[in-house]
Amino acid sequence: MSCEFREQLLEYISETVGDIWQLESRPDLEKDCVDYVVNEFDDDGYSRDDDFIKYLVIKFLSNHCRDAVSSQDLEYMAQQQKGNDI
């Protein structure tokens, strides 16, 4: 891959991720996401488009949310805490 093509690809990916990015308070995470998309964006001859980038953004965020605490988890922890307070 030529250096010029790689720069164009990086710009395309960065702009596409930026267009859909919803966490404005987390530009650091956006940069990590762009890096992830660039690494996963293997040019193996298949057409890569905005939908593929969106898929990779979802994959990136899903990996980051794997250990997130859900509202159901919080309710369970609150019930456990109430039981310990008695």
ZIVEN-V232077 format. One record per helix or strand of 2 or more residues. SS is the DSSP state (h for helix, s for strand). FROM is the first residue (numbers start at 1). LEN is the number of residues. If there is no record, write none. Layout:
ss: {SS	SS}
from: {FROM	FROM}
len: {LEN	LEN}
This chain:
ss: {h	h	h	h}
from: {3	27	50	71}
len: {18	14	16	15}
